[in-house]
Protein backbone atom coordinates (compact mmCIF):
# COMPACT_ATOMS: atom_id res chain seq x y z
CA UNK A 1 0.00 0.00 0.00
CA UNK A 2 1.28 3.47 -0.94
CA UNK A 3 1.86 6.13 1.70
CA UNK A 4 0.83 8.79 -0.81
CA UNK A 5 -2.45 10.65 -0.32
CA UNK A 6 -4.47 11.01 -3.51
CA UNK A 7 -7.52 13.13 -4.27
CA UNK A 8 -9.93 13.70 -7.14
CA UNK A 9 -11.53 17.15 -7.20
CA UNK A 10 -14.01 16.03 -9.86
CA UNK A 11 -15.49 13.60 -7.32
CA UNK A 12 -15.66 16.21 -4.51
CA UNK A 13 -18.64 18.40 -3.74
CA UNK A 14 -18.19 22.12 -3.15
CA UNK A 15 -18.69 22.84 0.56
CA UNK A 16 -19.04 26.07 2.50
CA UNK A 17 -15.78 27.54 3.82
CA UNK A 18 -15.78 27.06 7.61
CA UNK A 19 -14.96 30.69 8.48
CA UNK A 20 -15.56 32.87 5.40
CA UNK A 21 -19.26 33.10 4.43
CA UNK A 22 -20.15 32.89 0.75
CA UNK A 23 -17.06 30.93 -0.28
CA UNK A 24 -17.06 27.36 -1.53
CA UNK A 25 -14.07 25.04 -1.20
CA UNK A 26 -12.79 21.61 -2.09
CA UNK A 27 -10.19 20.56 0.46
CA UNK A 28 -7.45 18.35 -0.94
CA UNK A 29 -4.90 18.35 1.89
CA UNK A 30 -5.06 19.32 5.54
CA UNK A 31 -3.53 18.57 8.91
CA UNK A 32 -4.94 15.05 8.84
CA UNK A 33 -3.24 14.19 5.50
CA UNK A 34 -0.21 16.53 5.37
CA UNK A 35 1.84 17.81 8.31
CA UNK A 36 3.21 20.89 6.55
CA UNK A 37 0.40 22.46 4.51
CA UNK A 38 -3.25 22.71 3.67
CA UNK A 39 -4.29 22.82 0.03
CA UNK A 40 -7.74 23.71 -1.29
CA UNK A 41 -9.61 24.88 -4.34
CA UNK A 42 -11.58 28.05 -3.54
CA UNK A 43 -14.51 29.36 -5.58
CA UNK A 44 -15.56 33.02 -5.35
CA UNK A 45 -18.86 33.76 -7.09
CA UNK A 46 -19.13 36.51 -9.69
CA UNK A 47 -18.91 39.84 -7.85
CA UNK A 48 -18.02 38.03 -4.60
CA UNK A 49 -15.27 38.84 -2.15
CA UNK A 50 -12.99 37.12 0.30
CA UNK A 51 -13.12 39.72 3.08
CA UNK A 52 -10.13 41.24 4.84
CA UNK A 53 -8.39 38.59 6.92
CA UNK A 54 -4.98 37.61 8.20
CA UNK A 55 -3.10 34.39 8.90
CA UNK A 56 -1.05 34.75 12.07
CA UNK A 57 1.48 32.00 11.33
CA UNK A 58 0.75 30.69 7.82
CA UNK A 59 2.01 31.88 4.47
CA UNK A 60 -0.77 31.69 1.88
CA UNK A 61 0.11 31.05 -1.74
CA UNK A 62 -2.74 31.58 -4.21
CA UNK A 63 -2.67 30.40 -7.82
CA UNK A 64 -5.48 31.44 -10.17
CA UNK A 65 -7.02 28.55 -12.10
CA UNK A 66 -9.84 30.49 -13.77
CA UNK A 67 -11.63 33.82 -13.65
CA UNK A 68 -10.40 37.34 -12.90
CA UNK A 69 -9.93 39.09 -9.63
CA UNK A 70 -7.95 41.54 -7.57
CA UNK A 71 -5.79 40.79 -4.54
CA UNK A 72 -5.75 43.59 -1.97
CA UNK A 73 -2.66 43.67 0.25
CA UNK A 74 -1.96 45.41 3.56
CA UNK A 75 -5.66 46.21 4.02
CA UNK A 76 -6.41 48.53 6.95
CA UNK A 77 -9.46 48.54 9.25
CA UNK A 78 -11.28 50.89 6.82
CA UNK A 79 -10.80 48.52 3.88
CA UNK A 80 -8.07 50.57 2.21
CA UNK A 81 -5.25 48.57 0.61
CA UNK A 82 -1.69 49.74 0.09
CA UNK A 83 -1.33 47.51 -2.94
CA UNK A 84 -3.72 45.88 -5.43
CA UNK A 85 -2.54 43.04 -7.67
CA UNK A 86 -4.38 41.55 -10.65
CA UNK A 87 -5.42 37.90 -10.36
CA UNK A 88 -5.61 36.16 -13.72
CA UNK A 89 -5.29 32.53 -14.82
CA UNK A 90 -1.72 31.30 -14.56
CA UNK A 91 -0.75 33.98 -12.04
CA UNK A 92 -0.53 34.00 -8.31
CA UNK A 93 1.01 35.50 -5.21
CA UNK A 94 2.30 34.52 -1.78
CA UNK A 95 1.08 36.46 1.25
CA UNK A 96 3.28 36.28 4.36
CA UNK A 97 1.92 35.77 7.87
CA UNK A 98 0.57 38.89 9.54
CA UNK A 99 -0.37 40.73 6.32
CA UNK A 100 -4.08 41.56 6.06
CA UNK A 101 -5.44 40.78 2.61
CA UNK A 102 -8.67 40.41 0.64
CA UNK A 103 -9.81 39.26 -2.80
CA UNK A 104 -12.56 40.47 -5.14
CA UNK A 105 -13.90 38.64 -8.17
CA UNK A 106 -14.10 41.18 -11.03
CA UNK A 107 -14.76 38.68 -13.81
CA UNK A 108 -17.87 37.48 -15.62
CA UNK A 109 -17.93 34.10 -13.85
CA UNK A 110 -16.51 32.30 -10.83
CA UNK A 111 -12.96 32.98 -9.70
CA UNK A 112 -11.22 29.71 -8.82
CA UNK A 113 -8.02 29.78 -6.81
CA UNK A 114 -5.74 27.05 -5.54
CA UNK A 115 -4.88 28.16 -2.00
CA UNK A 116 -1.93 26.64 -0.17
CA UNK A 117 -1.28 27.46 3.49
CA UNK A 118 1.95 26.53 5.23
CA UNK A 119 1.76 25.53 8.01
CA UNK A 120 -1.77 24.14 7.54
CA UNK A 121 -4.70 26.30 8.59
CA UNK A 122 -7.22 23.46 8.73
N, C-alpha and C positions, 0 to 999 in steps of 0.2 A: 504494500500500500504506500502511495506517495505521501510525503509530508507537505506537499504543495496545497494551497487553498485555491480552488477555482470558483468562478462565478460566471453567470450568464445574465446580463442585464435584460436581454429580450424575454427572459422568463420571469423577471421581477416585476411586481406592481409598483407604481409610484405611491409613496406614502407621505403623509404630512411630516414636515421637519419638526423635531421635538421642541424646538425653542423659538423658531422664526415663523410666525403665522403667514399663510399664503404661499409658502414654498413647498415644492414636492421634491422628494429625494429617492434615490436608489442607492442603498449602502452596499458597497462591495467589500470593504475591509474595515475593521474596527478593532478595539482592544481585545476582543475575544478571538480574533483570527490573525492579528498582526501586532507585535509589541511596540512598534516604532511609529506607526502612522494610521490615520483613518483616511478612507478614500471613498468618495461618493459622487454620483451624478446628481446635479442640482438643476431643477427646472424653474425658471422665473417666467410667469405668464406675461403676455404682451402688456406693456405699460406698468408691469409690476416692479417692486423694489425689494432688495435685501436691505433692511434698515441698518442704520449706524450701529456697529458692534465692534467688539475688541476680543482678541484671544490673549489671555494673560501670559501663557507660556508656549503656545503653539505658533509656528510659522504656517501660514496658509498659502498654498500655491494653487492658482486657478488657471485652468486651460479652457479656452472657449471651443466647444464642439460645434455649436450652431447658434445662429441669431446674432443680434448686435446689442451692445450695451455700453455703459460707462462705469468705470471703477473710480469711486471717490475716495481719496486718501487724506489722512490727517483731518478727519471731520470733527468739528467742534460741537459743543452742546447745542448750538443754534442751527446745525445742519450745514455749515459752511465748510467747504473742503479747500485745502491748500493746493491740491493737485487733482486733476481729472484725467484719466487715461481711457482711450478707446478700448473696447472689448469686441474683437471680431474673430471669426473662425481662424484657428491656427495660431492665435496669439494668446498671451497669458501674462501673469505677473505673480510675484511672491510678496506677501505682506508679512513683515516681521511681527513678533509678539509686541503687544502694547500699543500698536498703531490702530486707531479707530478708522473704520472703513465702511463703505456702503456700495451697493450696485444698483443700477437702474437699467431695465430693459427698454431700449429705444427703437427696437426693430418692429417688424410687421408680424412677428410670430414669437413663439417661445424662445427664450435664451437658455441654452443648455451649457453647463459648465462642469468640468471635472474638477472637484475640489479635494485637495490633499492637505491634511493637517498632520504636522509632526512636532511634538508627540501627538498621539491620537486624542481627539476631542470627544469621541463617543465610543 
